[in-house]
Amino acid sequence: MEAVLLILLIAAAIFDVRYRRIPNWLTVGGAVLGVALNTAIGRPEAGTVFALEGLAFGFGVYFVLYALRAMGAGDVKLMGAVGALAGPANWFGIFIASAIVGGIMGLILVIVRGRVKSTFWNMGFIVGEMTRGRPAYVEKAELDVKHPKAMGLPHGAVIAIGTLFFLAISPHLTR
């Protein structure tokens, strides 16, 4: 299962870095394969329900981020496929690891591009708009992930690195 997950994520990272898109055939195929493989395994820690819960959890959480225009649709489908392969508990660990990796990579990008001050201002603006129940991208177009001036990372690569990190440390977390 881990080998299939890594192949999916490496392919997604390559597509995302090169083209800034993750193809549907890869994400949907990964989700279908995750459900099929977990169904074939059928143990209590795997199975159809396990895979569908992971798929729903991964897709659902990232769909909220997509609705806020913080993620692309390919990222949503990729995390659904990750959930179908890894299950809900492991998906959550991958989500946390990817968030940490993305935060570190984002901070490096902000520093390298000399946008520390504007980034902190934007973060305050986003929080302020959220407290008022308004999406920040309406008033400031560059905060929309789809805007050409938006500073973003290829999140497929971030997910791949976060997953590698999670898989490396997870055996040490259960001791």
C-alpha positions as CSV (number, residue, x, y, z in Angstrom):
1,M,0.0,0.0,0.0
2,E,2.8,2.4,0.9
3,A,4.5,1.7,-2.5
4,V,1.3,2.6,-4.4
5,L,0.9,5.7,-2.3
6,L,4.5,6.8,-3.0
7,I,4.2,6.2,-6.7
8,L,0.9,8.2,-6.8
9,L,2.5,11.1,-4.9
10,I,5.8,11.2,-6.8
11,A,3.8,11.3,-10.1
12,A,1.5,14.1,-8.7
13,A,4.5,16.1,-7.5
14,I,6.2,15.9,-10.9
15,F,3.0,17.0,-12.6
16,D,2.4,19.8,-10.1
17,V,5.9,21.2,-10.2
18,R,6.1,21.0,-14.1
19,Y,2.6,22.0,-15.1
20,R,1.0,23.4,-11.8
21,R,-1.8,20.8,-12.4
22,I,-2.5,17.3,-11.1
23,P,-4.4,15.3,-13.7
24,N,-7.7,13.7,-12.9
25,W,-6.7,10.3,-14.2
26,L,-4.0,10.3,-11.6
27,T,-6.1,11.4,-8.6
28,V,-9.3,9.5,-9.5
29,G,-7.3,6.5,-10.4
30,G,-5.5,6.7,-7.0
31,A,-8.8,6.9,-5.2
32,V,-10.3,4.0,-7.1
33,L,-7.1,1.9,-6.5
34,G,-7.1,2.8,-2.8
35,V,-10.7,1.6,-2.4
36,A,-10.0,-1.5,-4.5
37,L,-6.8,-2.5,-2.7
38,N,-8.2,-1.9,0.8
39,T,-11.3,-3.9,-0.2
40,A,-9.1,-6.8,-1.4
41,I,-7.1,-6.7,1.9
42,G,-10.3,-6.6,4.0
43,R,-8.7,-6.7,7.4
44,P,-10.1,-4.7,10.3
45,E,-7.4,-2.0,9.8
46,A,-8.2,-2.0,6.1
47,G,-11.3,-2.6,3.9
48,T,-13.9,-0.8,2.0
49,V,-15.2,1.3,4.9
50,F,-11.7,2.2,5.9
51,A,-10.9,3.4,2.4
52,L,-14.2,5.3,2.0
53,E,-13.8,7.0,5.3
54,G,-10.3,8.1,4.4
55,L,-11.4,9.3,1.0
56,A,-14.3,11.2,2.5
57,F,-12.2,12.7,5.2
58,G,-9.3,13.8,2.9
59,F,-11.6,15.1,0.2
60,G,-13.9,16.9,2.7
61,V,-11.2,18.7,4.6
62,Y,-9.5,19.9,1.5
63,F,-12.8,20.8,-0.2
64,V,-13.3,23.4,2.6
65,L,-9.9,24.8,1.8
66,Y,-10.8,24.8,-1.9
67,A,-14.0,26.7,-1.2
68,L,-12.0,29.3,0.6
69,R,-9.7,29.4,-2.5
70,A,-6.7,28.3,-0.5
71,M,-6.2,25.1,-2.5
72,G,-6.6,24.0,-6.1
73,A,-9.1,21.3,-7.1
74,G,-6.2,18.8,-8.0
75,D,-5.0,19.1,-4.4
76,V,-8.5,18.3,-3.1
77,K,-8.7,15.1,-5.3
78,L,-5.1,14.1,-4.4
79,M,-5.8,14.2,-0.7
80,G,-8.9,12.2,-1.3
81,A,-6.9,9.6,-3.0
82,V,-4.3,9.7,-0.2
83,G,-7.1,9.1,2.3
84,A,-8.5,6.2,0.3
85,L,-5.0,4.5,0.3
86,A,-3.9,5.4,3.8
87,G,-7.2,5.6,5.8
88,P,-8.5,8.3,8.0
89,A,-6.0,8.1,10.9
90,N,-3.0,8.0,8.7
91,W,-4.4,10.7,6.5
92,F,-4.6,13.0,9.5
93,G,-1.0,12.4,10.2
94,I,-0.1,13.0,6.6
95,F,-2.1,16.2,6.7
96,I,-0.3,17.5,9.8
97,A,3.1,16.5,8.3
98,S,2.2,18.2,5.0
99,A,1.1,21.3,6.9
100,I,4.4,21.5,8.7
101,V,6.4,20.9,5.5
102,G,4.3,23.5,3.6
103,G,4.7,26.0,6.4
104,I,8.5,25.7,6.4
105,M,8.7,25.8,2.6
106,G,6.3,28.7,2.5
107,L,8.4,30.6,5.0
108,I,11.6,30.0,3.0
109,L,9.8,31.2,-0.2
110,V,8.6,34.4,1.5
111,I,12.1,35.1,2.8
112,V,13.7,34.4,-0.5
113,R,11.2,36.6,-2.4
114,G,11.5,39.4,0.2
115,R,7.9,39.4,1.0
116,V,8.0,38.9,4.8
117,K,6.3,42.2,5.7
118,S,3.5,41.9,3.1
119,T,2.9,38.3,4.0
120,F,2.4,39.1,7.7
121,W,0.1,41.9,6.7
122,N,-1.9,39.6,4.5
123,M,-2.2,37.0,7.3
124,G,-3.6,39.7,9.6
125,F,-6.0,40.8,6.8
126,I,-7.2,37.2,6.3
127,V,-7.8,36.7,10.0
128,G,-9.7,40.0,10.1
129,E,-11.9,39.1,7.1
130,M,-12.6,35.6,8.6
131,T,-13.8,37.1,11.8
132,R,-16.3,39.1,9.8
133,G,-17.4,36.0,7.8
134,R,-16.0,37.4,4.5
135,P,-13.6,35.7,2.2
136,A,-10.3,37.7,2.0
137,Y,-9.8,37.2,-1.7
138,V,-12.8,39.4,-2.5
139,E,-11.1,42.5,-1.3
140,K,-7.5,41.4,-2.2
141,A,-7.4,39.4,-5.4
142,E,-3.8,38.2,-4.8
143,L,-5.1,36.1,-1.9
144,D,-7.0,33.9,-4.3
145,V,-4.9,30.8,-5.1
146,K,-5.9,31.2,-8.8
147,H,-4.7,34.8,-9.2
148,P,-1.5,35.2,-11.2
149,K,0.1,37.4,-8.5
150,A,-0.6,34.8,-5.8
151,M,2.5,33.4,-4.3
152,G,2.0,29.7,-4.0
153,L,3.8,26.4,-3.8
154,P,3.0,23.3,-5.9
155,H,1.0,21.6,-3.1
156,G,1.3,18.2,-4.7
157,A,5.0,18.3,-4.0
158,V,4.4,19.5,-0.4
159,I,2.0,16.6,0.1
160,A,4.6,14.1,-1.3
161,I,7.3,15.4,1.0
162,G,5.0,15.5,4.0
163,T,3.9,11.9,3.3
164,L,7.5,10.8,3.1
165,F,8.2,12.5,6.4
166,F,5.1,10.9,8.0
167,L,6.0,7.4,6.7
168,A,9.5,7.9,8.1
169,I,8.4,8.9,11.6
170,S,5.2,7.0,12.0
171,P,6.8,3.7,13.1
172,H,8.5,5.6,15.9
173,L,5.2,7.2,17.1
174,T,3.5,3.9,18.0
175,R,6.2,2.8,20.5
